[in-house]
Amino acid sequence: MHVTERSIKAGQEEPDSEDEVYEVVDLTEYARRHQWWSRVFGNSSGPIAEKYSVATQIVMGGVTGWCAGYVFQRVGKIAATAIGGGFLLLQIANHSGYVQVDWKKVEKDVNKAKKHLKKKANKAAPEINTFIEEATDFIKRNIVLSSGFVGGFFLGLAS
């Protein structure tokens, strides 16, 4: 038996030929067209996935994620310290008699603010849903970059 490079259309065979006919497949071209993330997340794998190698995407995502995590950690610590310190000073001033806090009025104002926020949140729901859909679409299109970002973000929080 010998192999020829011509292919036979589906359903058509040559009855008088004893040779088996095989179609030559260029695997490099097939791999370019059928990447693993295309099978998992669809064919719109995004512009970043097409421009940069996987290693570059992971490094870019990791570095930006680490920076964001580090900043988030520092800002979070400062905010927690400021809020906790302010509450502690308010309690000390209240206990010492410098400040009289009307806790009934505070509770009433907090409940009023909660109702107002709930009403605003119901109106803002379509914009939030649109943003979430766009973010999900971006993550699906750039899964390698997003994975690097998440890993870097957690490393930034830990450092």
C-alpha positions as YAML, in Angstrom:
chain: A
units: angstrom
residues:
- id: 1
  name: MET
  ca: [0.00, 0.00, 0.00]
- id: 2
  name: HIS
  ca: [1.17, 3.49, -0.64]
- id: 3
  name: VAL
  ca: [-0.22, 6.85, 0.55]
- id: 4
  name: THR
  ca: [-1.22, 9.64, -1.78]
- id: 5
  name: GLU
  ca: [-1.77, 13.27, -0.81]
- id: 6
  name: ARG
  ca: [-5.04, 13.69, -2.62]
- id: 7
  name: SER
  ca: [-8.23, 13.39, -0.62]
- id: 8
  name: ILE
  ca: [-11.50, 11.78, -1.57]
- id: 9
  name: LYS
  ca: [-14.72, 13.66, -0.96]
- id: 10
  name: ALA
  ca: [-16.95, 12.19, 1.73]
- id: 11
  name: GLY
  ca: [-19.06, 9.33, 0.42]
- id: 12
  name: GLN
  ca: [-17.12, 8.93, -2.84]
- id: 13
  name: GLU
  ca: [-14.66, 6.09, -3.20]
- id: 14
  name: GLU
  ca: [-12.82, 4.80, -6.21]
- id: 15
  name: PRO
  ca: [-13.92, 1.19, -6.64]
- id: 16
  name: ASP
  ca: [-11.04, 0.04, -8.85]
- id: 17
  name: SER
  ca: [-8.22, 1.54, -6.74]
- id: 18
  name: GLU
  ca: [-6.40, -0.71, -4.28]
- id: 19
  name: ASP
  ca: [-4.54, 2.17, -2.67]
- id: 20
  name: GLU
  ca: [-5.74, 3.66, 0.61]
- id: 21
  name: VAL
  ca: [-6.05, 7.40, 0.40]
- id: 22
  name: TYR
  ca: [-5.24, 9.63, 3.38]
- id: 23
  name: GLU
  ca: [-5.75, 13.34, 3.84]
- id: 24
  name: VAL
  ca: [-2.65, 15.21, 4.96]
- id: 25
  name: VAL
  ca: [-3.42, 17.43, 7.96]
- id: 26
  name: ASP
  ca: [-1.12, 20.29, 8.89]
- id: 27
  name: LEU
  ca: [-1.09, 20.09, 12.70]
- id: 28
  name: THR
  ca: [0.50, 23.50, 13.21]
- id: 29
  name: GLU
  ca: [-2.32, 25.21, 11.32]
- id: 30
  name: TYR
  ca: [-4.90, 23.09, 13.15]
- id: 31
  name: ALA
  ca: [-3.38, 24.06, 16.52]
- id: 32
  name: ARG
  ca: [-3.51, 27.76, 15.61]
- id: 33
  name: ARG
  ca: [-7.18, 27.52, 14.69]
- id: 34
  name: HIS
  ca: [-8.27, 25.22, 17.56]
- id: 35
  name: GLN
  ca: [-6.61, 26.42, 20.74]
- id: 36
  name: TRP
  ca: [-7.54, 24.75, 24.02]
- id: 37
  name: TRP
  ca: [-9.22, 27.85, 25.47]
- id: 38
  name: SER
  ca: [-11.36, 28.09, 22.33]
- id: 39
  name: ARG
  ca: [-12.75, 24.65, 23.07]
- id: 40
  name: VAL
  ca: [-13.37, 25.52, 26.71]
- id: 41
  name: PHE
  ca: [-14.54, 29.16, 26.51]
- id: 42
  name: GLY
  ca: [-15.71, 29.58, 22.93]
- id: 43
  name: ASN
  ca: [-14.15, 30.93, 19.77]
- id: 44
  name: SER
  ca: [-14.01, 34.58, 20.84]
- id: 45
  name: SER
  ca: [-10.84, 34.20, 22.87]
- id: 46
  name: GLY
  ca: [-10.08, 37.89, 22.66]
- id: 47
  name: PRO
  ca: [-7.39, 40.17, 21.37]
- id: 48
  name: ILE
  ca: [-4.91, 39.69, 24.22]
- id: 49
  name: ALA
  ca: [-4.95, 35.93, 23.78]
- id: 50
  name: GLU
  ca: [-4.02, 36.38, 20.12]
- id: 51
  name: LYS
  ca: [-1.29, 39.01, 20.55]
- id: 52
  name: TYR
  ca: [0.86, 37.62, 23.37]
- id: 53
  name: SER
  ca: [2.20, 34.21, 24.35]
- id: 54
  name: VAL
  ca: [0.76, 32.36, 27.32]
- id: 55
  name: ALA
  ca: [3.87, 33.05, 29.43]
- id: 56
  name: THR
  ca: [3.67, 36.79, 28.68]
- id: 57
  name: GLN
  ca: [-0.03, 36.88, 29.59]
- id: 58
  name: ILE
  ca: [0.59, 35.08, 32.89]
- id: 59
  name: VAL
  ca: [3.45, 37.45, 33.78]
- id: 60
  name: MET
  ca: [1.44, 40.57, 32.83]
- id: 61
  name: GLY
  ca: [-1.58, 39.35, 34.79]
- id: 62
  name: GLY
  ca: [0.56, 38.29, 37.74]
- id: 63
  name: VAL
  ca: [2.41, 41.61, 38.01]
- id: 64
  name: THR
  ca: [-0.74, 43.72, 37.72]
- id: 65
  name: GLY
  ca: [-2.55, 41.41, 40.14]
- id: 66
  name: TRP
  ca: [0.29, 41.61, 42.67]
- id: 67
  name: CYS
  ca: [0.31, 45.43, 42.47]
- id: 68
  name: ALA
  ca: [-3.47, 45.60, 42.89]
- id: 69
  name: GLY
  ca: [-3.38, 43.14, 45.81]
- id: 70
  name: TYR
  ca: [-0.57, 45.02, 47.53]
- id: 71
  name: VAL
  ca: [-2.38, 48.38, 47.18]
- id: 72
  name: PHE
  ca: [-5.67, 46.79, 48.29]
- id: 73
  name: GLN
  ca: [-3.93, 45.36, 51.37]
- id: 74
  name: ARG
  ca: [-2.34, 48.70, 52.33]
- id: 75
  name: VAL
  ca: [-5.47, 50.78, 51.73]
- id: 76
  name: GLY
  ca: [-7.57, 48.19, 53.58]
- id: 77
  name: LYS
  ca: [-5.28, 48.34, 56.61]
- id: 78
  name: ILE
  ca: [-5.34, 52.15, 56.64]
- id: 79
  name: ALA
  ca: [-9.13, 52.27, 56.27]
- id: 80
  name: ALA
  ca: [-9.66, 49.66, 59.01]
- id: 81
  name: THR
  ca: [-7.29, 51.52, 61.32]
- id: 82
  name: ALA
  ca: [-9.01, 54.87, 60.67]
- id: 83
  name: ILE
  ca: [-12.53, 53.52, 61.15]
- id: 84
  name: GLY
  ca: [-11.63, 51.43, 64.18]
- id: 85
  name: GLY
  ca: [-9.58, 54.24, 65.73]
- id: 86
  name: GLY
  ca: [-12.36, 56.75, 65.17]
- id: 87
  name: PHE
  ca: [-14.91, 54.45, 66.78]
- id: 88
  name: LEU
  ca: [-12.54, 53.80, 69.71]
- id: 89
  name: LEU
  ca: [-12.00, 57.54, 70.26]
- id: 90
  name: LEU
  ca: [-15.75, 58.14, 70.08]
- id: 91
  name: GLN
  ca: [-16.34, 55.46, 72.73]
- id: 92
  name: ILE
  ca: [-13.60, 56.88, 74.98]
- id: 93
  name: ALA
  ca: [-15.01, 60.42, 74.61]
- id: 94
  name: ASN
  ca: [-18.54, 59.12, 75.31]
- id: 95
  name: HIS
  ca: [-17.39, 57.17, 78.38]
- id: 96
  name: SER
  ca: [-15.42, 60.15, 79.73]
- id: 97
  name: GLY
  ca: [-18.38, 62.49, 79.34]
- id: 98
  name: TYR
  ca: [-16.89, 64.74, 76.65]
- id: 99
  name: VAL
  ca: [-19.50, 63.66, 74.13]
- id: 100
  name: GLN
  ca: [-23.09, 62.60, 74.61]
- id: 101
  name: VAL
  ca: [-24.23, 60.26, 71.84]
- id: 102
  name: ASP
  ca: [-27.93, 59.89, 71.21]
- id: 103
  name: TRP
  ca: [-27.88, 56.21, 70.20]
- id: 104
  name: LYS
  ca: [-31.60, 56.18, 69.37]
- id: 105
  name: LYS
  ca: [-31.06, 58.95, 66.83]
- id: 106
  name: VAL
  ca: [-27.98, 57.15, 65.42]
- id: 107
  name: GLU
  ca: [-30.04, 53.96, 64.99]
- id: 108
  name: LYS
  ca: [-32.86, 55.91, 63.31]
- id: 109
  name: ASP
  ca: [-30.42, 57.60, 60.90]
- id: 110
  name: VAL
  ca: [-28.71, 54.30, 60.07]
- id: 111
  name: ASN
  ca: [-32.06, 52.66, 59.29]
- id: 112
  name: LYS
  ca: [-33.02, 55.64, 57.13]
- id: 113
  name: ALA
  ca: [-29.71, 55.38, 55.25]
- id: 114
  name: LYS
  ca: [-30.23, 51.63, 54.76]
- id: 115
  name: LYS
  ca: [-33.66, 52.21, 53.21]
- id: 116
  name: HIS
  ca: [-32.24, 54.92, 50.94]
- id: 117
  name: LEU
  ca: [-29.37, 52.67, 49.83]
- id: 118
  name: LYS
  ca: [-31.75, 49.77, 49.17]
- id: 119
  name: LYS
  ca: [-33.93, 52.01, 47.00]
- id: 120
  name: LYS
  ca: [-30.88, 53.27, 45.06]
- id: 121
  name: ALA
  ca: [-29.53, 49.72, 44.68]
- id: 122
  name: ASN
  ca: [-32.77, 48.55, 43.06]
- id: 123
  name: LYS
  ca: [-32.55, 51.40, 40.53]
- id: 124
  name: ALA
  ca: [-28.87, 50.69, 39.79]
- id: 125
  name: ALA
  ca: [-29.37, 46.95, 39.24]
- id: 126
  name: PRO
  ca: [-29.44, 47.09, 35.40]
- id: 127
  name: GLU
  ca: [-26.12, 48.99, 35.28]
- id: 128
  name: ILE
  ca: [-24.56, 46.57, 37.75]
- id: 129
  name: ASN
  ca: [-25.81, 43.57, 35.75]
- id: 130
  name: THR
  ca: [-24.40, 45.07, 32.54]
- id: 131
  name: PHE
  ca: [-21.03, 45.65, 34.23]
- id: 132
  name: ILE
  ca: [-20.97, 42.09, 35.58]
- id: 133
  name: GLU
  ca: [-21.79, 40.68, 32.12]
- id: 134
  name: GLU
  ca: [-19.02, 42.76, 30.52]
- id: 135
  name: ALA
  ca: [-16.50, 41.71, 33.18]
- id: 136
  name: THR
  ca: [-17.45, 38.05, 32.76]
- id: 137
  name: ASP
  ca: [-17.08, 38.34, 29.00]
- id: 138
  name: PHE
  ca: [-13.64, 39.95, 29.40]
- id: 139
  name: ILE
  ca: [-12.51, 37.21, 31.77]
- id: 140
  name: LYS
  ca: [-13.70, 34.51, 29.38]
- id: 141
  name: ARG
  ca: [-11.93, 36.14, 26.43]
- id: 142
  name: ASN
  ca: [-8.69, 36.63, 28.40]
- id: 143
  name: ILE
  ca: [-8.66, 33.62, 30.71]
- id: 144
  name: VAL
  ca: [-4.88, 33.27, 30.90]
- id: 145
  name: LEU
  ca: [-4.34, 36.93, 31.76]
- id: 146
  name: SER
  ca: [-7.20, 36.79, 34.30]
- id: 147
  name: SER
  ca: [-5.76, 33.68, 35.95]
- id: 148
  name: GLY
  ca: [-2.39, 35.40, 36.32]
- id: 149
  name: PHE
  ca: [-4.10, 38.46, 37.77]
- id: 150
  name: VAL
  ca: [-5.98, 36.43, 40.41]
- id: 151
  name: GLY
  ca: [-2.82, 34.59, 41.44]
- id: 152
  name: GLY
  ca: [-0.85, 37.83, 41.62]
- id: 153
  name: PHE
  ca: [-3.64, 39.54, 43.55]
- id: 154
  name: PHE
  ca: [-3.54, 36.85, 46.24]
- id: 155
  name: LEU
  ca: [0.25, 37.06, 46.40]
- id: 156
  name: GLY
  ca: [-0.03, 40.85, 46.76]
- id: 157
  name: LEU
  ca: [-2.50, 40.46, 49.61]
- id: 158
  name: ALA
  ca: [-0.16, 38.03, 51.35]
- id: 159
  name: SER
  ca: [2.96, 40.22, 51.03]
...
